[in-house]
Amino acid sequence: MPDFPTLAKLADDLESGRTTSRKLVEACLARIADPAGEGQRTFIHVDKDAALATADAMDGLRKVKAAPSRYAGIPISIKDLFDIRGQVTRAGSRALDDSAPADQDAATVARLRKAGFVVIGRTNMTEFAYSGIGINPHYGTPKGAWNRAEGHVPGGSSSGAAVSVLDGMAHGALGTDTGGSCRIPAAFNGIVGYKPTQRRVPLDGSVPLSFSLDSIGPLARSVSCCAILDAVLANEPIVPLKPRAVKGMRLAVPTTIALDDLDADVASTFERALKSLADHGAVIERIEMAEFHDIGPMNAKGGFAASESYAWHRYLIAAKGDIYDPRVSVRIMRGEAQSAADYIDLLNERRSLIARVNARVAPYDALMLPTTANTPPKISDLADDKAFTRENLRALRNCTLINMIDGCAISLPAHREGDVPVGLMLAGAGGSDRRIFELAAGMEAVIRV
Ligand SMILES: NC(=O)CC[C@H](N)C(=O)O
C-alpha cells in the first residue's frame, strides 16, 4: 500500500511550491475514479468541479500569501451525515432521497472550509450511522485495508471516511462517533481516528443518531493530523503538538470487560504494545473497573441510540421503513418500547456512572484498551444476521464504554507492517482532549514494534 503524506508534509509541499492544491485534488480525483479501486463504494457523491474551483482559489490565495491556513488547499472527505450547501444529505440511506438540498454547510464543514480545506466529496457510511461494521446494502461496502482479495469489512459507521484516507482519495476525513464510528474504521484500516469529548464540537447540520452521544471527529494518518483537524473542528487555534515522553506515563488498563473475548491477533498485538511502553518507562497498571459492568444493563433496551434515534425517525420509518436496511430499522424500533421513565433512568444512571468513573481514572494519565475485540471480519462471513450481530458487538464494545463515560479517545495503529490491522485505544475523562493527543503523539512510534 502506498505511503500517503501527513497534513504537515502536504502543508510543507504547498508552501515550498513542490505541489499545488490543484495537483493534490487532481490526484485524489484520479484515485477515486480508478475502476480497479474502491472509489465507487467509498464515495456517495464526488464534488469534482467545486473541488477543482476551490483548489484554484486556494492556489491563487497562497501565491499572494493570503492562504487562510497552512493547510489551505488540502482535499478532505465528508461523511454523508453532514450538510453541504446545495447537496442532499442522505446519511447512507435511500429514505432521504427526496429531501431538499441543504441551504447551508454543517457547522463543522464550514469550519473546515474556513481553514481552506477542499471538500472532495461525501463518503459512504452505514445507514444512519448504525453499526460498527461498515456494510451498506444501498451503496455497496468499500473493502477495508486487510486482505482485499478476500474482502474484509472497513469498519463503521464512518466506513468511506477511513477508506478515503487509506487509499489517498482524501488526506483527512470528517467522521462521527456515537459508539465507536471514528475509532473502529480507523483501527480496521490501520489509520488514526479521534473521538473528542462530545460537547467539544457542534452537531449543527448533521443527521443525529443519538444527540447525547454523537461526537464529531477526524480520521487521518497520524496523531498530529487528527490534532490539526480536531482544532479546526473545535474552532481553536492550531498549535503544535508537544509529544509527552513515554517515560513516566501513568497508564491504566481496565481488566473488566475490555479484555474479554479478544481475537488472538488483538490480544498479542495489545500485549506487545504494552510491553514496549513499559520497556520505555511507562508505568502500566491493570485495574478493575467494576463500573463497566453497569453499562450492559443500562443499554439493555437499546440505550440512548434507540430512544433518541426513534424520536427522530418515527415518522420517516412509518412512511419509508421498507427501504431501510432491516439490520438498522430493527435497532431504531427498539426505541418505541422505551418509556419516558426508562429514558430518565438512563440519564440518571449515566450521570452517576460518569462521576464514579472519573474518580477512578483521576490518578492516571489515560486508560488503554484494544479499540475492538475483533480484527476485521470477512464481508462474506457476515451474511448471516447472527454472525453480523456478534461481530458488530465485538467491534463496538470497548469504544462504547468511552462514549458512555462521556470521555474522549484516540485509536492508534499498533500492528506490524503487513499484519492484520489492530488498533490501540487511549482514552481519558471528558475534557482531557489535549492530554490524550500529547500522550498519543508520544507513544505513536513506540507501540508499533
Ligand atoms: N455510530 C456509531 O458510533 C455506532 C454506534 C451505535 N451505538 C451502533 O450501535 O451502531
Ligand as a Chemical Component Dictionary entry (heavy atoms), coordinates in Angstrom:
data_LIG
# 
_chem_comp.id                   LIG 
_chem_comp.type                 NON-POLYMER 
_chem_comp.pdbx_formal_charge   0 
_chem_comp.three_letter_code    LIG 
# 
loop_
_chem_comp_atom.comp_id 
_chem_comp_atom.atom_id 
_chem_comp_atom.alt_atom_id 
_chem_comp_atom.type_symbol 
_chem_comp_atom.charge 
_chem_comp_atom.model_Cartn_x 
_chem_comp_atom.model_Cartn_y 
_chem_comp_atom.model_Cartn_z 
_chem_comp_atom.pdbx_ordinal 
LIG N1 N1 N 0 -22.326 5.466 15.045 1  
LIG C1 C1 C 0 -21.659 4.737 15.911 2  
LIG O1 O1 O 0 -20.720 5.168 16.567 3  
LIG C2 C2 C 0 -22.184 3.364 16.133 4  
LIG C3 C3 C 0 -22.838 3.375 17.445 5  
LIG C4 C4 C 0 -24.112 2.736 17.683 6  
LIG N2 N2 N 0 -24.197 2.500 19.119 7  
LIG C5 C5 C 0 -24.316 1.418 16.962 8  
LIG O2 O2 O 0 -24.579 0.537 17.505 9  
LIG O3 O3 O 0 -24.371 1.079 15.871 10 
# 
loop_
_chem_comp_bond.comp_id 
_chem_comp_bond.atom_id_1 
_chem_comp_bond.atom_id_2 
_chem_comp_bond.value_order 
_chem_comp_bond.pdbx_ordinal 
LIG N1 C1 SING 1 
LIG C1 O1 DOUB 2 
LIG C1 C2 SING 3 
LIG C2 C3 SING 4 
LIG C3 C4 SING 5 
LIG C4 N2 SING 6 
LIG C4 C5 SING 7 
LIG C5 O2 DOUB 8 
LIG C5 O3 SING 9 
# 
